[in-house]
Amino acid sequence: MLFELAWCIDRQVADGYSINPARFQELRRGLVLAVEQGGPAARKARSLTALSHDEWEREVRRAVMCTTPAANTHLPTLVLHSVKHLQDRLAYAYHDGEWWRLNLWNPSLDRRIPQREHQPEGRRVVNFSQLTTDWFREAAKWWLSVQLSTERYVWSSVKSRLDHLNWLNWYIEQAGCAGPQLVDSPEDLRPWLLGLVDALNSHTALTGPNKGSRLAKNSRRGPLVTMEQFYRWMHDNRAEAVRVLGEPRWSRLGLHHTVLFRLDDKPRLTNQLTDDMALEDEVISQIAAGSGMLAAPKLEGGMDDRQAFHALMLLIRTGRRMNEVLMMDFEPLLPLVQVKEPDGREPDGFVARLSYQQTKIEGGGPPTIPVDQEIVDIIRVQQQWARDFLTARGTPDGTNPRYLFLQTRNNRLGLRPYAAATFHHRLGDLTRTLTINDSVGRPVQISKTHTFRHTRATDLINAGVPIHVVMRYLGHLTPAMTMHYAKTLAVTAEREFLRYKKITADGRTAGLDPSDLYDLLHLDQRADRVLPNGWCMLPPKQVCSKGNACLTCEKFVTDASHRDELQHQLDQTEALITRRQTQFTARHGEPMGEDNIWLAGRRAETRALTKVLVAVEQVGVQEGGSIRAVRGAGAPDRAEPSVDHREGSTP
């Protein structure tokens, strides 16, 4: 047992953890007491793994009660917490079988678990003991281990898949089953699965934004999709499953196990972005101005976390994902290969390329972006902070850490990056301190770090940067990913749409609030009302009774962006009238009279088009600081409302 204790200390030193000699001396003393004064099980123990950590705690407590209880009351608790960690290390050291057969997966202790070179750790440990059905637990471990080994899944995906499979384990315990095949007869499978779907649909969320109500659509869809993927894979590999798992019942899977759920069983996938994902310039300015609270000393009311301050500055300025910033290499800057200006300066203010860890999408091109001097300065300051951090912990001078942003506990060698959970906590505190609201009064959650990425993407799109350049900057594989990501700000869309004043068919400026007008004519919602020469303002549920007589309809509006089409329509109508008059004269010896219904309709259209074109040309003329309302054409003229400008009068 002393040899095991010494080996564990050696491993912790090698991994850069801090060692408290006094704590280990107390742990040794407690174990010796248990072996010498404890019960029969402790007296026979020759390894720390001989008893569970709870049993060791009880044996130490018994030994303490038999010796000097007043002086050793802390020993049982010390043994309870320390032995658990040591047993985790020893479990991997003593296990000589396949790594996936262990119920506890911990990549930081078991180097055999497949990992990407830079893997966001998230929850480090995955515990399969929560799957209480033996045949299901062993199959789930095998399936997920193969997905990890073949790089179909990454480590951060394993925990979510295990959470999904927990639903199936829970339902098996509630409803019972016939083993891996779930039911004895294929005809019974559909009713059994419908019970599972109903259980998910009726479950009440205990945490999160839906607390107290039904689970969200994606929370119900995810488990169903994972279960189906698991059973499809087990069916395809059922012969090998019998050999590897030693469970012959896996051979009973049939084709009906490859598609467990119908389309209408699974809620439709929803990934609807909220309209506050892109932050306004004023909000960004307020966050930047108040972010100094992160670095300020605690005596001054700050959080004394310079790393969080530097990381937030990089998030705002680069639009990278949170883990792409927190997991940057210690030296992330590369030379910028670019032709310089005659005076030696880099064009466009870029001075280097920033290399980041692409933690989500593979194959999106080199993970680098051009950066300016301001970003370079932030990185240089953070590098100096990291060097000082290692020096203060006795690391030899000149030793650089692995990462730019460092975990501050048990990280003597700088091998572990700043934890995402800690960063979220810091930004949550900053949110509560600054209490920033956007222009419509909504509280801004600074801890929603993805909003900075959406904001950066939106700014690039709105600035007219070509989509393929934005796609490369964001590290996306397809333009569709970028367009989903970078939604145009509503204010920008309205400004572009409304910069032409809308003229109604009776010649007035559209008498609606600009925002309402934008909503009424939004192309995504009113595509059936888009006309070649304008828009139809008819409400969606009403049916047009005028046929194609838009130019004589009060629901018709147009603007200067349609000038060419309106002029072309006028020319074509006039040419049509001339051609028809010639044909009519040749046939009847005289031209059509003005009382001819067809001719009267075309004359009305040409008059309307002429007046609309005149109105379009005149709209925008400034008179006294306001845009003059110009009467147009199309519908019968209405009398102008009389306005009495005397104080207190009402028009």
BELBELZI-V346491 format. One record per helix or strand of 3 or more residues. SS is the DSSP state (H for helix, E for strand). FROM is the first residue (numbers start at 1). TO is the last residue. If there is no record, write none. Layout:
SS:FROM:TO ; SS:FROM:TO
//
This chain:
H:2:14 ; H:21:37 ; H:40:44 ; H:53:66 ; H:69:71 ; H:75:94 ; H:99:101 ; E:104:106 ; E:125:127 ; H:128:130 ; H:134:149 ; H:155:175 ; H:186:202 ; H:217:236 ; H:238:245 ; H:248:252 ; H:255:257 ; H:263:265 ; H:281:290 ; H:292:295 ; H:298:300 ; H:306:318 ; H:322:326 ; H:347:349 ; E:350:355 ; E:368:372 ; H:373:392 ; H:420:434 ; H:450:462 ; H:467:474 ; H:479:485 ; H:490:498 ; H:514:520 ; H:527:529 ; E:534:536 ; H:550:552 ; E:556:558 ; H:560:588 ; H:597:618
//
